[in-house]
Amino acid sequence: MVELGQWEKALSVAPGVSMKYWKKLMQRRADQLMDEDNDDAIPFCIATGDVQKLVTFFTRRGQLLEALLIAQVWGRGHRGPMTSAEDFDQYPLLLHDVCTELAEWYFQDGCSVLAACCHLAVDNVKLAMSSLIRGNELELAASVGVALGEAANQSTAYCLELLARKYMTPPTWFKPLFRPLLRTLSADLLQMIPDNHALLVKLCAFIPGSPAEIQQLHQKCGLPAPEDCGSLAEDALRDGDLFSALELHLLSSEPERALQIGVAHVKEQLVGPDWTVDVVHPILDLLSYIRTERLIMTKMTEARSELLILCGYIGALLAIRRNYTSIVPALYEYTSQLMKRREVSVPLKIEQLSVELDAWRACAQNNGVYVTPPYFFRPITLTNQVVELVCHCKVHGADYVTGSNLPSHSDLQLSCFTGQRIQGPVFLLEDNKSAISLNDALMWAKVNPFSPLGTGLRINPF
């Protein structure tokens, strides 16, 4: 009867053979209907208790809400007699997978808050906080993180750091009278983070103001007075504590000294074969908080150029690690252009940057499986590092703010990264002409604090 296509007759007499045979026949019929994308497969799966197959069927068709409903009903005990205890034990994993799929769909649709709700529904605090931060819902993420407590400590700390960065550089339209309030707010946010010494140093090193205002900020953050920092920095340097020495030099009246020592140390590290991003990035990140008015001085041109180039290069490697695919080529191009335009002595070559970019593209096109092009047979150590970063970039993901799927504004803006029309929110750079998408601006700021225009000004899209 099955071979003749008379499934109803076959199923009606199958229990006469055995219930096991009937169930097997029902599953065969369900598989056939699913292959035909036929909704008639649904009652067959329900009758046999094959919820996993039914959820997969809905998920494959993009009916994620229906898949979630089936998984929830099944988990609450509404199961048929054919459902085994072993199948029921898989319920938490099944519900988790469905919620993750639905969360990703919401996130890609520009609904990061709904994505976070899906993750929280299955107690996945880490991904819930990640969705809010990647969607630039920083205030909400901070509130949720504080409410969740210890389970979200790491994500909350990162969120508070980004919020503090947001208020370090108030917008140009903000009244000068209220700017000290933002400075205090940044300090208060950073003081909510347990291990906050380095963050408070960055705040005090970057915020401009009168000597009295800077002195007051140092006191609030529990840091030495600016006039004492120079001698303390030299003491730390003699003791071999480079990072503390750089911190104190940045807080002193001569922060240029920190830039000189720090950049020289990073260049020395890059010459060696065993350096890693995790070693040099904290130093460059610290140096990037030198006050802007000092950094853009004419006498600082060479040091500024070297800092921008090094930050751009390390930023490109960080973008690879975090899977910020849309800005990786732009960061490599930014670094190359700076090296072409300015006379600098950094242990990088433009040809090396091109090779590394090609290595990244080869990996990205093969989903992280590295295929060696012919010209990679010559020994290039850093290319291997790029490959290693690509293979471990699955934890992070691109930022996607609310409105990213909306049509372009009537005032057409082209991205200075790609030359293509920007879809969704636009971020204007400091010249008020060049534009990039807000998504790209957020990702850029998280790996390279300086503007893509190479002016030495910081970018603040938060």
ABEGO torsion letter per residue (X at the ends): XAAAGBAAAAAAAAAAABAAAAAAAAAAAAAAAAAAGBAAAAAAAAAAGBAAAAAAAAAAAGBAAAAAAAAAAAAAGBBBAABBAAAAAAAAAAAAAAAAAAAAAAAAAGBAAAAAAAAAAAGBAAAAAAAAAAAGBAAAAAAAAAAAEAAAAAAAAAAAAAAAAAAABBBAABBAAAAAAAAAAAAAAAAABABAAAAAAAAAAABBEBAAAAAAAAAAAGBBBAAAAAAAAAAAAAAGBAAAAAAAAAABABAAAAAAAAAAAAAAAAABAABBAAAAAAAAAAAAABBAAAAABAAAAAAAAAAAAAAAAAAAAAAAAAGBAAAAAAAAAAAAAAAAABBBBBABBAAAAAAAAAAAAAAAAAGGBBBBBAAAABBBAAAAAAAAAAAAAAABBBBBBBGAABBBBABBBBBAAAGBBBBEBBBBBAAGABBBBAAAAAAAAAABABBAAGAGBBBBAX
